[in-house]
Structure formats: C-alpha cells, structure tokens
Amino acid sequence: MQYKEFTVILPTLNEGRNIPELISNLKKRYREIEIIVADDGSKDNTIDEAIRMNKKYGNVKVIDRKKMGREKGLTASVIDGIKRSRTKYVIVMDADLQHPYQVVGKIADRLLDGDKIAVGIRAEVENWPFYRKFVSKSLIIIGYAVLFLRRSQSCGDIFSGFFGVDREFFMNVYSRNKNRFVGRGFKVLYDLLKCVKRDSIQVSDVPYVFKNRKFGESKAGAKQVLDLLKSFAS
C-alpha cells in the first residue's frame, strides 16, 4: 500500500524521549508517509530529536509553534499541523507511544474506503487508576449527551486523540466553525464532531489497546477538564 496521500500529525510537548522511537516505527512501516511535528513549546529536546529524525528518514516537518508566537494548546497544535499538511488525508496521534503505530494503517484503510473520519477507539486501557476512569466516564456521558441534544455526529470514542480525517473535509468544517474549536483544549475530534450534522457523513471505529506511557508524564489535569467544559458549551 502507498502512503503518499497521508500525513501523520504529532502534537508534542516534552516528548523528546518518545518521539525517536515513534517516528522510526512510523517511517519503517509506512515509508512514504509524511510526518508533521507540531510542538507546543517543549523545554526538552523534542524539536532537536524531530529534526534529527528528518535528517535520518526525510519528510519529517517541524513546526516550532512557540517561536512563531502561536496560541498554546493541543487542539491549536493539531490545527496548525493540518493546515501545514498537503496530503489528501491526515492522521492525528499522540507522540507518547500510547497510540500503537500499527493501527495507523487500519485507519488509513478506512479513509481510502471512503470514510470522512476514522476513529481509533480505546477497546482496552492498560492500568488506568480508578479516579481517571471515573472522571473520564463522567465527562464522556456529558459529551455524548451534548452531541445527542445538538443532533451532532458521534462515534465510538468521542474523546479519542487518535483519528484520521479527510483533510479537505476537516478544513471546510473548521473554516465555518473556528470559534467553536477550543484551541487551548485537547479534544479536537470532539470539536470536529459537534460541528457536523448527525448521520451526514460516514464515520468508522478502529479498536485498539491504549498502552501505558513509556516516558514523561500525562498533561491531563483540572485545566484540561475546564477546557473540555468550554468545548461542551461552544
């Protein structure tokens, strides 16, 4: 299978210890795929490692968003990455090795079959603490309710950070609904879904096992929950 029409968007913040392994695996398995690292002001060597990976494999672009004075936030980083891409499809995934690179090909297959969005859904989560499960499930219930009441599009994991989308479709939705995307938030898929009318497009679910982070710490916290509540209201 050819991957010239796919770009993987990696929003990063202090992922210098994870990104060499991830990019190496992606480039070895999907040789022609483009990779865009949209960095949100890392204080470690994330950008240096991404540049090194480009020298080694080629076709790895780096967006130093802090140097550009861009708005902080994971969603804003993903949007900047998608804007910079030039392929027909984009696949968004975390750079912390919790999203298995092997599933990128399955998401790509669904997009080539005609789906506008293909979502990696967490069929299993390894060793999540109880409080995180409780908070996550509570917010998911609210999120689904908001989408239902607004007659918006849904999927099997509305808060997934691992998904593929037709780039032109994404940009059309975003251009009409810029004020509804919470740039400082971290659920860009949810912001996209709430702007799409229910059953107006074809969406597929691709199950995977959500793995433990190898290095570094999760960025999820109270501030991110508040940003998600803003997303519910917008």
Backbone bond lengths (Angstrom), bond angles and torsions (degrees), N, CA, C in turn:
res aa  C-N    CA-C-N  psi(-1)  N-CA   C-N-CA  omega(-1)  CA-C   N-CA-C  phi
1 M - - - 1.467 - - 1.531 110.13 -
2 Q 1.326 116.33 139.85 1.450 121.93 178.87 1.538 109.66 -91.88
3 Y 1.319 117.58 140.76 1.459 121.60 -178.38 1.526 112.32 -119.84
4 K 1.340 116.46 23.74 1.462 120.38 -179.44 1.521 112.17 -64.90
5 E 1.334 117.12 -24.79 1.461 120.69 -176.99 1.526 112.92 -93.79
6 F 1.341 116.80 16.55 1.464 120.47 -177.66 1.526 111.36 -125.30
7 T 1.325 114.54 138.88 1.467 121.49 171.80 1.524 108.26 -123.92
8 V 1.318 115.96 131.76 1.467 121.08 173.09 1.526 108.00 -94.59
9 I 1.329 116.31 125.01 1.458 122.55 178.43 1.527 108.18 -99.09
10 L 1.331 116.28 122.56 1.462 121.86 179.01 1.529 109.31 -115.79
11 P 1.331 118.77 100.35 1.470 120.32 173.22 1.523 108.53 -76.47
12 T 1.320 117.82 126.83 1.461 119.59 -173.02 1.524 112.52 -126.48
13 L 1.323 114.33 150.59 1.462 123.49 170.43 1.522 106.93 -154.22
14 N 1.321 115.67 104.14 1.470 122.26 179.71 1.531 112.26 59.17
15 E 1.312 116.28 54.57 1.470 121.62 178.98 1.527 111.35 -116.81
16 G 1.331 116.83 29.03 1.455 120.91 -176.76 1.517 114.84 -59.91
17 R 1.319 117.47 -28.45 1.467 120.17 -179.19 1.526 112.44 -84.89
18 N 1.332 116.45 -16.97 1.463 120.43 -177.59 1.521 113.74 -100.69
19 I 1.324 116.01 -32.31 1.464 118.88 -168.04 1.536 114.49 -68.53
20 P 1.325 121.51 -32.04 1.470 118.62 177.17 1.526 112.14 -60.91
21 E 1.325 116.95 -44.01 1.461 119.91 -179.70 1.528 111.02 -65.10
22 L 1.330 116.68 -43.49 1.461 119.71 -178.61 1.526 111.50 -64.12
23 I 1.325 116.97 -49.91 1.465 119.31 -178.46 1.524 110.90 -64.11
24 S 1.312 117.71 -40.04 1.467 120.43 177.99 1.527 110.79 -59.13
25 N 1.331 116.48 -45.53 1.471 120.32 179.64 1.523 111.60 -64.33
26 L 1.323 116.86 -41.70 1.466 120.45 179.55 1.524 111.36 -63.99
27 K 1.325 116.97 -45.46 1.459 120.33 -176.49 1.534 112.07 -71.07
28 K 1.309 116.97 -31.92 1.462 119.62 178.70 1.523 111.39 -72.72
29 R 1.328 116.69 -36.60 1.469 120.53 -177.27 1.533 112.14 -86.13
30 Y 1.333 116.54 -35.21 1.474 121.52 -177.26 1.536 107.73 -126.52
31 R 1.301 116.02 73.29 1.458 122.77 -164.69 1.528 113.65 -54.12
32 E 1.325 118.05 -40.74 1.466 121.05 -173.33 1.526 113.38 -89.76
33 I 1.308 117.10 -0.16 1.454 119.80 -175.77 1.530 110.53 -69.95
34 E 1.327 116.15 143.98 1.459 121.04 175.82 1.523 108.75 -90.01
35 I 1.312 116.97 145.94 1.464 122.10 178.09 1.524 108.54 -126.84
36 I 1.329 115.59 132.42 1.461 120.78 175.10 1.523 108.55 -121.09
37 V 1.317 115.67 120.34 1.463 122.17 175.83 1.526 107.61 -96.41
38 A 1.323 116.51 112.09 1.467 121.93 179.93 1.523 107.61 -103.19
39 D 1.322 116.33 96.08 1.467 120.85 -172.32 1.524 111.37 -89.25
40 D 1.338 114.66 138.13 1.459 121.58 -172.48 1.524 112.68 -106.47
41 G 1.326 116.25 32.57 1.456 119.73 177.25 1.515 114.17 98.12
42 S 1.309 117.20 39.31 1.469 121.38 -179.91 1.528 110.92 -59.53
43 K 1.337 115.04 142.87 1.456 121.13 177.96 1.528 111.50 -103.34
44 D 1.334 115.38 1.80 1.463 118.74 176.66 1.537 108.69 -105.18
45 N 1.303 117.08 -149.93 1.465 121.08 -175.21 1.529 112.97 -101.19
46 T 1.323 117.68 26.59 1.463 120.79 -178.01 1.519 112.00 -55.40
47 I 1.328 117.10 -50.23 1.465 120.42 -177.21 1.525 110.85 -64.25
48 D 1.325 117.29 -42.92 1.465 120.51 178.77 1.526 111.07 -59.94
49 E 1.329 116.33 -41.49 1.468 120.28 179.92 1.520 111.00 -67.02
50 A 1.323 117.30 -38.73 1.466 120.26 178.69 1.531 110.49 -65.18
51 I 1.317 116.75 -40.98 1.473 120.81 177.44 1.529 110.27 -63.71
52 R 1.329 115.86 -40.26 1.470 120.09 178.28 1.526 110.71 -63.03
53 M 1.338 116.89 -39.08 1.463 120.84 178.51 1.532 110.85 -65.97
54 N 1.323 116.71 -34.77 1.463 119.67 177.52 1.528 110.69 -65.45
55 K 1.332 116.09 -41.24 1.473 119.68 178.18 1.527 110.97 -64.19
56 K 1.312 116.46 -31.83 1.459 120.80 -177.46 1.526 112.31 -80.81
57 Y 1.347 116.50 -43.91 1.460 120.27 -173.14 1.527 114.42 -111.94
58 G 1.344 117.27 -24.85 1.451 120.87 -174.87 1.514 112.66 79.40
59 N 1.324 115.35 160.41 1.463 122.32 175.23 1.531 112.91 62.42
60 V 1.326 116.86 33.18 1.463 122.63 172.48 1.527 107.04 -117.29
61 K 1.316 116.53 109.55 1.465 121.49 -178.85 1.530 109.93 -97.18
62 V 1.322 115.87 147.76 1.464 121.07 -178.47 1.529 109.19 -123.90
63 I 1.327 116.13 129.51 1.463 121.64 174.08 1.524 107.52 -110.10
64 D 1.312 116.89 110.43 1.462 122.00 176.59 1.534 107.09 -86.83
65 R 1.306 116.67 87.57 1.463 122.00 -170.55 1.530 112.06 -68.01
66 K 1.329 117.26 -31.91 1.461 120.01 178.82 1.521 110.14 -65.59
67 K 1.323 116.97 -44.19 1.457 121.14 179.48 1.533 110.99 -63.00
68 M 1.327 115.95 -30.83 1.451 120.95 179.95 1.527 112.65 -82.86
69 G 1.342 116.51 -6.74 1.456 120.14 -179.23 1.512 113.61 71.29
70 R 1.350 117.11 31.02 1.450 121.43 -177.20 1.523 111.63 -81.28
71 E 1.344 116.07 156.96 1.456 121.65 176.53 1.521 110.30 -59.74
72 K 1.336 116.53 134.75 1.454 120.25 179.40 1.519 110.16 -74.55
73 G 1.321 115.35 156.63 1.457 120.54 176.45 1.515 112.04 131.32
74 L 1.337 115.99 148.20 1.456 120.74 -178.87 1.523 111.16 -66.60
75 T 1.333 116.61 -44.69 1.462 119.20 179.56 1.515 111.27 -60.81
76 A 1.334 117.15 -44.52 1.465 120.63 177.87 1.526 110.67 -61.27
77 S 1.333 117.73 -37.13 1.468 121.45 178.63 1.522 111.09 -64.43
78 V 1.335 116.08 -44.79 1.470 120.27 179.69 1.527 110.37 -62.30
79 I 1.327 116.60 -44.37 1.467 119.98 -179.74 1.528 110.81 -61.86
80 D 1.339 117.36 -42.58 1.466 120.16 176.42 1.527 110.99 -59.78
81 G 1.322 116.53 -40.41 1.463 120.49 179.30 1.523 111.98 -65.13
82 I 1.322 116.56 -43.46 1.466 120.21 179.63 1.525 110.33 -65.46
83 K 1.328 116.84 -39.68 1.472 119.64 177.38 1.523 111.17 -60.66
84 R 1.315 116.95 -38.17 1.464 121.09 -177.47 1.539 111.64 -75.34
85 S 1.318 117.80 -23.12 1.465 120.77 -177.25 1.521 110.61 -70.25
86 R 1.330 115.42 157.42 1.459 121.17 -179.10 1.530 112.08 -131.27
87 T 1.307 117.37 9.37 1.460 121.16 -179.65 1.528 110.51 -92.93
88 K 1.313 116.13 167.09 1.468 121.18 -178.39 1.529 111.90 -68.60
89 Y 1.339 116.14 -33.41 1.463 120.47 -176.92 1.525 110.59 -126.12
90 V 1.325 116.08 150.37 1.465 121.20 173.05 1.526 108.95 -128.49
91 I 1.306 115.54 146.76 1.462 122.09 176.41 1.522 107.69 -125.12
92 V 1.318 116.35 123.33 1.458 122.74 -178.40 1.522 109.04 -100.30
93 M 1.336 116.56 132.17 1.459 119.81 176.72 1.515 109.84 -150.90
94 D 1.334 116.47 156.69 1.456 121.26 177.13 1.517 109.96 -72.75
95 A 1.329 115.43 155.54 1.465 120.62 -178.59 1.525 112.16 -100.03
96 D 1.333 117.87 14.62 1.460 120.88 -174.41 1.530 113.59 -100.30
97 L 1.344 116.84 10.18 1.471 124.16 177.56 1.523 113.26 73.07
98 Q 1.335 118.50 10.75 1.458 120.27 176.04 1.522 111.84 -82.50
99 H 1.321 116.73 -22.54 1.454 121.40 174.32 1.530 108.49 -95.59
100 P 1.330 118.74 118.49 1.470 120.46 -176.46 1.528 112.55 -68.84
101 Y 1.327 115.74 126.14 1.463 120.54 -178.10 1.522 111.84 -62.94
102 Q 1.346 117.65 -24.16 1.462 120.58 -179.26 1.533 112.29 -63.30
103 V 1.336 116.95 -22.97 1.466 121.40 -176.30 1.526 111.61 -82.36
104 V 1.333 117.62 -14.89 1.465 120.96 178.29 1.527 110.61 -54.89
105 G 1.324 117.27 -42.44 1.460 120.99 179.69 1.518 112.81 -63.26
106 K 1.329 117.27 -36.81 1.469 121.02 179.22 1.529 110.93 -68.44
107 I 1.333 115.60 -39.37 1.464 119.35 175.87 1.525 110.08 -64.64
108 A 1.323 116.55 -41.75 1.463 120.76 178.26 1.528 111.29 -59.97
109 D 1.322 116.66 -40.97 1.465 120.91 178.88 1.527 111.26 -58.74
110 R 1.321 116.72 -43.04 1.475 120.70 -177.97 1.530 110.51 -65.74
111 L 1.317 116.78 -38.33 1.460 119.76 178.55 1.531 110.90 -67.31
112 L 1.308 116.35 -40.55 1.465 119.75 177.86 1.522 111.89 -66.24
113 D 1.329 116.84 -25.20 1.465 121.32 177.17 1.524 112.40 -77.28
114 G 1.339 116.53 -6.39 1.457 119.46 175.79 1.506 116.28 114.48
115 D 1.341 117.98 -3.63 1.461 119.60 177.81 1.523 109.84 -68.15
116 K 1.323 117.13 139.27 1.459 120.63 175.70 1.521 110.59 -76.54
117 I 1.344 115.76 -35.33 1.465 121.22 178.35 1.526 108.33 -133.67
118 A 1.332 117.19 135.87 1.463 122.84 173.02 1.521 107.19 -125.40
119 V 1.322 116.33 121.15 1.462 121.89 -170.25 1.519 111.57 -110.25
120 G 1.329 115.89 126.66 1.449 120.27 170.82 1.518 108.96 -74.99
121 I 1.320 117.28 116.39 1.468 120.81 -177.98 1.522 109.66 -105.78
122 R 1.321 114.98 138.11 1.468 121.30 -177.07 1.529 109.85 -77.43
123 A 1.340 116.04 92.93 1.453 120.58 179.01 1.523 111.04 -72.05
124 E 1.333 115.57 -25.16 1.474 121.67 178.99 1.522 107.98 -152.48
125 V 1.331 116.01 141.07 1.457 121.53 177.65 1.521 108.39 -120.31
126 E 1.320 116.87 123.18 1.454 121.10 -176.93 1.529 111.55 -79.23
127 N 1.330 116.38 122.02 1.471 124.06 167.35 1.530 114.28 52.57
128 W 1.317 116.43 48.14 1.463 119.96 174.57 1.516 109.36 -83.04
129 P 1.350 119.31 133.89 1.459 120.56 176.90 1.528 111.42 -66.57
130 F 1.338 116.05 155.45 1.470 121.13 -174.76 1.519 112.38 -57.53
131 Y 1.345 117.67 -43.59 1.465 119.41 -175.37 1.513 111.56 -64.02
132 R 1.323 117.58 -34.95 1.462 120.49 178.84 1.528 110.42 -69.40
133 K 1.341 116.17 -39.54 1.460 119.36 176.81 1.529 110.55 -62.53
134 F 1.331 116.12 -43.15 1.466 120.59 -177.91 1.524 111.15 -63.41
135 V 1.333 116.67 -49.65 1.464 120.58 -179.75 1.522 110.31 -62.25
136 S 1.341 116.47 -44.44 1.460 120.64 -178.11 1.526 111.06 -61.50
137 K 1.321 116.79 -48.11 1.472 120.13 -178.27 1.524 111.31 -64.49
138 S 1.329 117.15 -37.64 1.464 120.47 178.90 1.522 110.96 -63.25
139 L 1.330 116.29 -45.06 1.461 120.42 179.65 1.523 111.64 -68.33
140 I 1.323 116.74 -35.31 1.461 120.35 177.93 1.525 110.76 -62.47
141 I 1.327 117.03 -42.78 1.469 120.78 178.75 1.525 110.16 -59.39
142 I 1.336 115.95 -45.22 1.467 119.82 178.85 1.527 110.12 -63.17
143 G 1.333 115.81 -44.06 1.465 120.26 -178.20 1.521 112.43 -60.23
144 Y 1.339 116.74 -45.31 1.458 119.87 178.31 1.525 111.30 -63.37
145 A 1.331 116.06 -38.86 1.464 119.70 179.54 1.523 111.29 -62.51
146 V 1.339 116.10 -42.12 1.471 120.16 179.07 1.528 110.48 -62.60
147 L 1.320 117.14 -44.72 1.464 119.97 179.31 1.522 111.24 -63.56
148 F 1.318 117.22 -40.44 1.466 121.14 -179.60 1.528 111.10 -64.25
149 L 1.311 116.34 -46.85 1.462 120.40 -178.06 1.528 111.97 -65.79
150 R 1.313 116.35 -30.78 1.465 120.09 179.81 1.518 112.46 -90.16
151 R 1.325 117.02 0.28 1.463 122.69 -178.25 1.532 110.46 57.30
152 S 1.324 114.61 42.67 1.461 121.39 -179.95 1.524 110.96 -96.89
153 Q 1.315 115.66 166.10 1.460 122.31 179.49 1.530 110.35 -66.84
154 S 1.321 116.42 148.67 1.462 121.20 178.42 1.528 109.04 -133.54
155 C 1.336 115.34 178.79 1.465 121.10 177.13 1.523 107.75 -162.40
156 G 1.324 116.92 -174.58 1.455 120.72 -175.53 1.509 115.12 -76.21
157 D 1.325 118.49 -15.20 1.465 121.96 178.71 1.528 107.83 -151.96
158 I 1.318 116.22 86.72 1.464 122.02 -171.27 1.524 113.41 -66.84
159 F 1.337 117.39 -18.10 1.461 120.75 180.00 1.518 112.59 -104.55
160 S 1.317 117.06 14.17 1.460 119.91 -178.38 1.523 111.11 -62.76
161 G 1.325 115.41 140.39 1.459 120.86 174.01 1.521 111.32 -100.21
162 F 1.329 116.16 10.29 1.463 123.12 -175.01 1.523 107.70 -125.83
163 F 1.317 116.73 100.49 1.468 119.51 -176.43 1.521 110.20 -156.90
164 G 1.324 114.34 159.21 1.455 121.06 175.08 1.512 109.63 -119.44
165 V 1.325 116.61 152.41 1.459 120.22 -177.22 1.523 109.80 -152.37
166 D 1.319 115.06 147.95 1.449 120.74 170.64 1.531 108.08 -64.92
167 R 1.326 117.45 121.89 1.457 120.50 -171.94 1.529 112.21 -61.32
168 E 1.320 117.50 -44.54 1.460 120.24 -178.47 1.526 110.70 -62.28
169 F 1.327 116.37 -39.72 1.461 120.45 177.48 1.522 110.48 -61.60
170 F 1.337 116.73 -46.82 1.467 120.09 -179.85 1.522 110.58 -59.49
171 M 1.320 117.11 -47.98 1.456 120.24 -175.96 1.524 111.75 -65.29
172 N 1.331 117.24 -34.73 1.466 119.78 176.80 1.522 111.27 -65.02
173 V 1.339 116.35 -44.19 1.466 119.76 178.97 1.522 110.52 -65.66
174 Y 1.321 116.54 -44.30 1.465 120.60 -178.70 1.529 111.89 -63.36
175 S 1.320 116.76 -42.74 1.470 119.83 -177.40 1.526 111.93 -62.62
176 R 1.339 116.90 -28.46 1.470 120.60 179.73 1.520 112.85 -88.65
177 N 1.345 116.89 -12.84 1.474 119.92 -172.04 1.527 112.49 -136.86
178 K 1.335 118.12 34.41 1.461 120.92 -174.44 1.522 112.68 -54.66
179 N 1.312 117.32 -38.56 1.469 120.79 -176.11 1.521 112.63 -72.98
180 R 1.320 118.03 -9.52 1.470 121.33 -179.77 1.533 112.17 -96.03
181 F 1.317 116.82 -7.90 1.463 121.23 176.02 1.522 108.17 -92.18
182 V 1.326 116.86 120.45 1.464 122.22 -178.07 1.526 108.19 -86.88
183 G 1.330 116.03 96.75 1.458 121.26 -173.23 1.510 114.40 -57.13
184 R 1.325 116.88 -37.68 1.466 120.21 -179.05 1.531 111.74 -81.71
185 G 1.311 116.48 -3.79 1.461 120.60 178.63 1.519 112.22 -80.68
186 F 1.332 115.10 -171.60 1.470 118.45 -176.01 1.526 112.51 -139.91
187 K 1.346 117.21 22.51 1.460 121.20 179.05 1.524 109.50 -128.08
188 V 1.315 115.71 66.63 1.458 120.39 -175.68 1.527 111.68 -64.81
189 L 1.331 118.42 -33.58 1.463 119.86 177.70 1.525 110.09 -61.59
190 Y 1.330 116.75 -42.85 1.463 119.75 179.66 1.525 110.63 -62.38
191 D 1.330 116.79 -41.84 1.462 120.31 178.29 1.529 110.83 -61.57
192 L 1.320 116.94 -35.02 1.457 120.88 177.46 1.529 110.80 -69.55
193 L 1.325 116.66 -48.56 1.467 120.93 -176.54 1.522 112.10 -59.79
194 K 1.318 117.33 -40.33 1.474 119.77 -175.30 1.525 111.68 -68.55
195 C 1.336 116.89 -15.93 1.469 121.59 179.92 1.525 112.52 -95.68
196 V 1.326 117.41 2.42 1.467 121.93 -177.21 1.526 109.24 -114.62
197 K 1.314 117.03 132.38 1.457 121.85 -179.86 1.521 110.85 -66.46
198 R 1.316 116.26 138.76 1.464 122.39 -177.66 1.528 111.70 -55.70
199 D 1.323 115.56 133.79 1.471 123.88 176.10 1.528 113.46 63.65
200 S 1.324 117.27 19.25 1.463 120.05 179.12 1.522 112.17 -88.31
201 I 1.329 117.47 -14.93 1.460 121.99 179.94 1.519 109.54 -137.67
202 Q 1.312 115.39 168.45 1.459 121.62 177.29 1.526 109.61 -95.32
203 V 1.346 116.02 121.38 1.464 122.85 179.71 1.527 108.45 -123.60
204 S 1.323 117.20 137.28 1.463 120.13 178.38 1.522 110.87 -124.42
205 D 1.315 115.58 155.61 1.461 122.86 179.10 1.526 109.82 -108.26
206 V 1.324 115.71 136.26 1.465 121.90 178.52 1.531 107.54 -123.52
207 P 1.332 118.96 104.55 1.473 120.68 -176.23 1.522 112.99 -71.24
208 Y 1.337 115.12 148.83 1.458 120.91 176.78 1.526 108.63 -156.15
209 V 1.315 116.63 167.61 1.465 122.71 177.10 1.518 108.51 -97.48
210 F 1.324 116.79 121.17 1.460 123.56 179.36 1.522 108.03 -79.20
211 K 1.327 116.79 114.12 1.459 121.27 -170.44 1.529 112.37 -91.61
212 N 1.316 116.09 167.91 1.462 121.32 175.48 1.527 110.03 -72.92
213 R 1.313 115.63 145.93 1.458 121.47 175.41 1.531 109.27 -66.67
214 K 1.339 116.94 136.77 1.461 120.54 179.03 1.522 111.23 -79.02
215 F 1.340 115.72 -54.07 1.458 121.23 -177.20 1.525 109.48 -129.58
216 G 1.324 115.39 155.73 1.453 119.72 176.28 1.519 112.50 82.79
217 E 1.328 115.12 -177.45 1.454 121.20 -176.60 1.514 110.92 -123.36
218 S 1.341 115.30 152.99 1.463 120.58 176.68 1.520 110.22 -65.53
219 K 1.339 116.05 144.85 1.469 120.61 178.04 1.525 111.58 -92.58
220 A 1.322 118.16 -2.84 1.459 121.42 -178.15 1.525 110.39 -69.51
221 G 1.316 116.04 137.03 1.462 121.19 179.86 1.515 110.57 -168.83
222 A 1.317 116.05 -167.79 1.466 121.25 -176.18 1.527 111.73 -60.04
223 K 1.329 116.87 -39.21 1.462 120.00 -178.97 1.525 110.68 -62.68
224 Q 1.311 116.84 -39.57 1.453 120.35 -179.80 1.533 110.72 -67.46
225 V 1.332 116.69 -34.61 1.464 119.91 176.54 1.529 110.17 -64.28
226 L 1.327 116.91 -42.28 1.471 120.54 178.08 1.522 110.94 -62.74
227 D 1.330 117.28 -39.76 1.463 120.56 177.52 1.528 110.95 -63.95
228 L 1.335 116.63 -36.08 1.449 119.93 178.32 1.531 110.88 -67.36
229 L 1.319 116.48 -38.65 1.467 119.85 176.52 1.528 110.89 -62.45
230 K 1.335 116.25 -35.82 1.473 119.97 175.04 1.523 110.23 -63.08
231 S 1.331 115.07 -37.97 1.458 119.32 179.18 1.527 111.00 -65.07
232 F 1.331 116.47 -38.40 1.469 119.82 177.57 1.530 110.56 -59.57
233 A 1.325 115.84 -37.22 1.470 120.92 -172.99 1.522 113.35 -84.28
234 S 1.319 118.01 -17.55 1.473 120.05 -173.25 1.522 112.25 -88.18
